[in-house]
Amino acid sequence: MKRVLSLSTFAVLAGAMLASGSPADADAASRHVVRPNSAGGTTATNMRAVRGPYGGYAARTGSTSVNPDGSASHRSGFAAAGARGSVESSGSASRDASGNVTQSRSTTATSAVTGNSVQSSTSYSSGSGLTHSATCYSAAGAVIPCR
């Protein structure tokens, strides 16, 4: 049975694959697989990567499972980089058989010009609601105001 690659593993592989072209080339790759899962439901997994003609790249992977008891789960992440900076994000969401929902996502974006970055986190639970936080950092790692 094939394993689903984590975002970081996929991003490294996709980056290596796409980096092999000449500077004027743009490339893309994708894969989509749908399979039965061990809970008797279905799991769909997809991976995509693109490389632009000027060296920028983006890669995304995700997996969604739906089960006969009504439960479902989703995990996904992406990474992208270009002349203006980079971004990485990963998250998950789930619904249990009773309909209770939880979700979380973490994202980091970094400016190529200043080196400043923002780290944000969002989560939701049908029991406790929505929470969000963001912290900005200078290139030296000091906390700075987000604007």
RAFENQUI-V908568 format. One record per residue. RES is the residue in three letters. PSI is psi in radians with two decimals (* if undefined). D_FIRST is the distance of its C-alpha to the first C-alpha in Angstrom with 1 decimal. Layout:
res->RES psi->PSI d_first->D_FIRST
res->RES psi->PSI d_first->D_FIRST
This chain:
res->MET psi->2.38 d_first->0.0
res->LYS psi->2.53 d_first->3.8
res->ARG psi->2.65 d_first->6.5
res->VAL psi->2.27 d_first->9.8
res->LEU psi->2.52 d_first->12.6
res->SER psi->2.84 d_first->15.7
res->LEU psi->-0.81 d_first->18.8
res->SER psi->-0.72 d_first->20.5
res->THR psi->-0.79 d_first->17.7
res->PHE psi->-0.75 d_first->17.4
res->ALA psi->-0.73 d_first->21.2
res->VAL psi->-0.83 d_first->21.7
res->LEU psi->-0.77 d_first->19.5
res->ALA psi->-0.73 d_first->21.0
res->GLY psi->-0.74 d_first->24.4
res->ALA psi->-0.73 d_first->24.1
res->MET psi->-0.79 d_first->23.0
res->LEU psi->-0.41 d_first->25.8
res->ALA psi->-0.20 d_first->28.4
res->SER psi->-0.16 d_first->28.6
res->GLY psi->2.99 d_first->30.8
res->SER psi->2.82 d_first->34.6
res->PRO psi->-0.46 d_first->36.3
res->ALA psi->-0.10 d_first->37.4
res->ASP psi->2.62 d_first->34.0
res->ALA psi->2.39 d_first->31.8
res->ASP psi->2.78 d_first->28.1
res->ALA psi->2.63 d_first->25.3
res->ALA psi->2.56 d_first->21.6
res->SER psi->2.79 d_first->19.2
res->ARG psi->2.40 d_first->15.8
res->HIS psi->2.20 d_first->15.1
res->VAL psi->2.33 d_first->12.1
res->VAL psi->2.23 d_first->12.6
res->ARG psi->2.73 d_first->10.3
res->PRO psi->2.61 d_first->11.4
res->ASN psi->3.05 d_first->10.9
res->SER psi->-0.31 d_first->11.7
res->ALA psi->0.04 d_first->15.4
res->GLY psi->0.11 d_first->15.8
res->GLY psi->-2.63 d_first->16.1
res->THR psi->2.46 d_first->14.6
res->THR psi->2.25 d_first->13.0
res->ALA psi->2.31 d_first->14.1
res->THR psi->2.39 d_first->13.3
res->ASN psi->2.66 d_first->15.7
res->MET psi->2.39 d_first->16.9
res->ARG psi->2.57 d_first->20.4
res->ALA psi->2.49 d_first->22.7
res->VAL psi->2.62 d_first->26.3
res->ARG psi->2.22 d_first->29.0
res->GLY psi->2.95 d_first->32.6
res->PRO psi->-0.25 d_first->35.3
res->TYR psi->0.32 d_first->36.9
res->GLY psi->-0.16 d_first->34.0
res->GLY psi->2.71 d_first->32.7
res->TYR psi->2.80 d_first->29.0
res->ALA psi->2.50 d_first->26.8
res->ALA psi->2.45 d_first->23.1
res->ARG psi->2.49 d_first->21.4
res->THR psi->2.57 d_first->18.0
res->GLY psi->2.72 d_first->17.4
res->SER psi->2.26 d_first->15.3
res->THR psi->2.31 d_first->16.9
res->SER psi->2.40 d_first->16.1
res->VAL psi->2.31 d_first->18.7
res->ASN psi->2.74 d_first->19.1
res->PRO psi->-0.44 d_first->21.5
res->ASP psi->0.02 d_first->23.8
res->GLY psi->-0.15 d_first->24.6
res->SER psi->2.71 d_first->22.8
res->ALA psi->2.71 d_first->21.0
res->SER psi->2.68 d_first->19.7
res->HIS psi->2.39 d_first->19.5
res->ARG psi->2.41 d_first->18.9
res->SER psi->2.87 d_first->20.1
res->GLY psi->2.79 d_first->22.0
res->PHE psi->2.81 d_first->23.9
res->ALA psi->2.48 d_first->26.0
res->ALA psi->2.62 d_first->28.9
res->ALA psi->2.59 d_first->31.8
res->GLY psi->-2.91 d_first->34.9
res->ALA psi->-0.45 d_first->38.5
res->ARG psi->-0.19 d_first->39.3
res->GLY psi->-2.83 d_first->36.7
res->SER psi->2.78 d_first->33.2
res->VAL psi->2.47 d_first->31.2
res->GLU psi->2.43 d_first->28.0
res->SER psi->2.49 d_first->26.9
res->SER psi->2.63 d_first->24.1
res->GLY psi->3.06 d_first->24.1
res->SER psi->2.77 d_first->22.7
res->ALA psi->2.60 d_first->24.0
res->SER psi->2.67 d_first->23.5
res->ARG psi->2.22 d_first->25.3
res->ASP psi->3.09 d_first->25.5
res->ALA psi->-0.37 d_first->26.4
res->SER psi->-0.11 d_first->30.0
res->GLY psi->0.06 d_first->29.9
res->ASN psi->2.35 d_first->30.3
res->VAL psi->2.44 d_first->29.0
res->THR psi->2.60 d_first->28.3
res->GLN psi->2.57 d_first->27.6
res->SER psi->2.61 d_first->27.9
res->ARG psi->2.40 d_first->28.0
res->SER psi->2.38 d_first->29.2
res->THR psi->2.45 d_first->30.5
res->THR psi->2.25 d_first->32.4
res->ALA psi->2.43 d_first->34.5
res->THR psi->2.31 d_first->36.7
res->SER psi->2.28 d_first->39.6
res->ALA psi->-0.42 d_first->39.9
res->VAL psi->-0.89 d_first->43.6
res->THR psi->-0.39 d_first->44.5
res->GLY psi->-0.07 d_first->41.5
res->ASN psi->2.70 d_first->41.8
res->SER psi->2.86 d_first->38.7
res->VAL psi->2.39 d_first->37.9
res->GLN psi->2.17 d_first->35.3
res->SER psi->2.67 d_first->34.8
res->SER psi->2.33 d_first->33.0
res->THR psi->2.42 d_first->33.0
res->SER psi->2.70 d_first->31.9
res->TYR psi->2.46 d_first->32.6
res->SER psi->2.37 d_first->32.6
res->SER psi->-0.34 d_first->34.1
res->GLY psi->-0.56 d_first->36.0
res->SER psi->-0.08 d_first->37.4
res->GLY psi->-2.76 d_first->37.3
res->LEU psi->2.40 d_first->36.8
res->THR psi->2.56 d_first->37.2
res->HIS psi->2.48 d_first->37.2
res->SER psi->2.65 d_first->38.3
res->ALA psi->2.44 d_first->38.8
res->THR psi->2.32 d_first->40.2
res->CYS psi->2.56 d_first->41.5
res->TYR psi->2.53 d_first->41.9
res->SER psi->2.98 d_first->44.2
res->ALA psi->-0.46 d_first->42.9
res->ALA psi->-0.10 d_first->44.4
res->GLY psi->0.03 d_first->42.2
res->ALA psi->2.52 d_first->45.1
res->VAL psi->2.30 d_first->44.7
res->ILE psi->2.84 d_first->46.6
res->PRO psi->2.45 d_first->47.5
res->CYS psi->2.34 d_first->45.0
res->ARG psi->* d_first->46.9
